[in-house]
Amino acid sequence: MDKTDCGEMMRRIITTTIFAILISSSVAQKRGSFAGGFLRMGTSARAVAMGSAFTAEIDKGFAAYYNPASIVHLKNSQAGFSNHFLMLDRQLMTANISMALPPSAAVGIAWIGAGVDNIDGRNTAGQHTKNLSTSENAYMVSFAQTMLPWLSLGLNVKVLRHQLPVNSMDLTGKGVGMDFGIFVKTKSGANLALMIQDLNSRYQWKTDKIFERGKVYIEQFPTLYRVGSTFDYSNVYITADAGVVMNGGELIGYTARVGAEYKYLDHYYLRGGFGNGRVGVGLGLDWSLFEDMDSRLDYAFTLEGAAGISHVFTYAFSF
């Protein structure tokens, strides 16, 4: 690649990054006001550091979350654990395991949990009662099938649960949801993908046991439609995706995310990216524990407006 081509490629990367920042910032706050926000915060530290632009990437830390169709391309069985250290007494943790299902399929199970502790509970007179907490959990089963040597399809089925403290009792919303993914591996080595996240995902609330005139209320999640790609530029690996956010039949925004990873001496990684209204940077390390290069430890630091900073740690290993 000559200097002209390098300059043109760099110009495209910079232009794409600026575009992602403008688009993502404009829609991030609007998306955050809808149900299921914890499922749009990202999972592994590697992905978060790279703007969560992983629609077309195979993430060892949590492949099925970004595209269930990608898990058929994992070379070994994978397990990952992530902990997000957030401000304002918020918590987010994830765990998953994915494995091959010969001859041409793969399965996975996962858990994503979020919550807030130390909420100051008060009665109608304004007097402190007790510290309250709220939590959201998603339990996910994934399945992927290779259709052609270069094409795979995948599906996530999620069981959803949201617990809120109300008066002297807890109010629980329950529901199910799905994700659907298509993953394409090209001859050039680049990946192309399509992901539909939170297809018909919802909470159903029954308030008759809490309130005198309680009723059944449905809280719908927004649905995200994304396309993504990956490619190598010199020693830098680029991931990017873009899409639309729908609330039923209403278009509520656009998304654009981009990330980059630089690999040093085959074991060390430096990362950066922007997506979901956050700027992220991170580090990664591969090493051999029981088998060759079977372990990875990743760290991400993010900055997100009023939500402040966060630290994400992920340990992933293959077996």
N, C-alpha and C positions, 0 to 999 in steps of 0.2 A: 504494500500500500504506500503510494507516494505522499509527499507533503500536502498536495492539494486535496487528495482523498481524506487524509487524516484531519485536515482543517474543516472540511465539509462535514465529516462525521461528528467532530466535536461541536460544531455549530448546531447540528441537529439535536445532540444530547442536551446542550444548554437550553435551546429553545423548548424542548419537550419538558425539561425540569421547571422552567418558568411557567409554562402553560399548566402543568400539574399543580403548582402552588396556587395559582390564581383560581383554577376551577375547584380544587379540593377545599380551599379555604372558604369559598363562597357557599358551599353546600354542607360542610361538616356540622355546623351548629343546627341547621334545619333537620338533618338526619338524626342528630342526638336527641331530639325531642320526641321521637317515636319509640314504640316498644322494641325491646330486644337489643338495646344499644350495646350490651356486653358482648354480643355475637359479632359486632362490627369493630371491635377494638384490636383484633389481631391476636396471635397466639405465641409463636416462637420468637425468641430474641432476634434471630437472623432475619426473619421476615419483617418484624417491626422496625429494625434498623434500616431496612431497605424499602420503607414506605408501604409495606404490606402488598407490594405490587407482584404477587405470587400466583396470579391466575394461571400462568403458563410455566410455573417453576415447580420442581419436585423438592419439597421441603422435608428434610429428614426429621425436623422437630415436630411437624404436624401436617403431613402432606394432604390428608383428606379435607381439612378445614378449607383450604384455598381452592382445591379442585379434587373431588373424589376420584375422578378418572385417572389422576396421576399416580395412584398408589400401585398400579400394576407395573410401574417402571422402577420401583424400589428394588435394588439388587438383593437385599436381604430383608429379613423381618426387622422392623424398627419400633423402638419405643422412645417416647419423649416426655419430659416433665418441665413445665414452665411456671415461674412465679413472677408476677408483676407487682412491684412495690410502688403504689400510687399515693398521691396526696389526698387530703380530706378524708382520712380513715377508710379509704376504698381498698378493696382486695380483688384480685383476679388471678386464678390459677387454672392450669390445664394439664391433662394427662392423656396419653393415647398410646395405642399399639396397633401396628399394621403388619400383615403378613400375606405371603403368596397363598393362593388357592389353586394348585396345579389342575390343568395344564396352562390355563390362560386367564385366570381371574385373581382377585385379591380381596381381602376383607380387612376391616378395622373396627375398633371400638374406641370411644373417647369420652371424656368428660370436660366440660368447661363450667367453672363456677365463679360467680362474682358476688360481692356483698359490700355493705357499709355497716360499720360498728360504731358504738358510742354516740348514738342519736339521742339527744336530750328529750326525754319524754315528759310531757306536762299535761295536767288536767285542764278542765274548762276554766278554773280559777287562776291558771298560770303557774301553779305549784309543780315543782319537779316530782315525778313519780318514780321512774327508773330509766336506765339506759336501754335503748331499743336497738334492734338490728334488723336488716332486711337482706334478702339473698335471692339470686337468680341462678338456676342450674340448667344445663343442657346435657343430656345423655345421648350420644350419637353412635349409630351403627352405619358403617360404610361398606359399599360393595362396588367393585369395578370389574369390567370385562373387556378384554382385548377383542376388537371386532376384525381388525386387519393389522398387519405388522406395524403400521404407522398410526393406527387409530384406536382409541379406547373410549369407553363411556363409563360414567360412574354416578352413583347416587348416595346421598346421605339421608338417613331418616333420623329425626331428632325428637326426643321426648323433652318437653319444656316444663319448668316449674318456677314460679315466682312467689315468694313469701313476703307479705307485708304485715307489720304490726298495726293493728287497729283496735283501739279501746283496750280491753283486757284479753282479747283473743287475736290470733293471727289469721289473716285473710290470705288464701292461697289461690293463685291463678295457675291453671294447667292447660297444656296444649301439645300439639305436635307440629312438625314442619319438615320441609325437605329442601335439599340442594341437588342440583343436577349439573353435571360437567361433561365436557367433550375435550379430549386432549389429543393433539397431533404432534408427532415427532417427524421433522422434515429431514431430507437427505443431507442438508447443509449443516445439521446439528442444532438448528434453532427449534424452539418449541412454539406452537400456536395453540390457543385454548379458548373455550367459551365456558362461562360459569353463570348459573342462575342460583342466587342465594336467597334463602328464606321464601321458597315457593309455598304459599298458603300457610306460612307459620303464624301462629296466633296464641294468645292466652284467652281462656274462658274463665270468667269470674262469677262466682255465685255468692251473693251478698245477703241472702235471706236469713242466715244465721247470725249476721252481724247487725244489720239494720232492720227496723220494723217493716219498712217497705222495700226490702231487698229484691233484686232481680238478677237475671243472667245477663252478663255484659261480655261482648267479644272485643278484644283488643288486638287488632291486626298488625303484623310486622310489615315494614316496607320491603319490597322485593328488589334486589339488585341484579341487573343484567350487565355482565362484563365480558370483554374480549381482551386477551393479553398475548404477549410474545416475549421471548428472551433471545439474546444474541451476545456474541463475544466481540469485544473491540480491543485489540492488542492484548494486554494483560488484565483487562477489566471486563467483568461479566455484568451485563445490563438486563434488568427486568422492567417491564412496563405493562400497565393495563389501563383501560378506560371503559366507561359504561354509563348507564342511566339508573336512576333510583325512582321506583314507582310506588305509589300508595294506592292500591287498587288500580283504577284507570287513570289516576292523576300523576303526571310527571312532576316530581318534586325536586329534581336536581340531576346534575351530572357529576361523574367522578373521573379523576385522572391521577395515576400514581406512578412513580418511577423510583428505581433503586439501582445502586451500583455496588459491586464487590471486587476488591483487589486482593489477589492471592499472592502470598509471599512465602517462598521456600516450601511450597506444597503443604504447609501445616498451619499457617497463620493467615488471618483474614481481616481486612479493614473494610467497613461498610458505611454507606450513607444513603439517604433517600427521603422522599416526601410523599405522604399520602394520608388519607383520613384526617386531614387538618393538622397533622403533626410533622415536625422535622425530626428525623432520627439519625443517629450515628451508632456504630457498634464495632465490636471486636469478636473474633472467633478463633478457636484452637481445636485442631484434630490431633488425636494420639491413639496409640495402640494399648488396649488394656488386656484383653484376652486373645483377640485376633487382630489382624492388620487393620489399622485405622478404624476401629470399631466404636470409638467414642468421640463426642464433640461437645465442647462447652462454649456457649455463646452469651454475649452480653449486649444489651442495647440501652441507650439513653435517648429519651424523647422529650420534646418540649411542645406543649399544646396549650397556647393561649391561657384562658382563665383556669383551666384544669391543672396548669403547672407542669412540673417535671415528673418523669417516671423512670424507673430502672427495671429492666427485664432480664432474667437469667433463665437459660434453658440448658438442660443436659439431655442429650440424645445419644442412643447407642444402638448398634445393630447386632444381631445374633442369628 
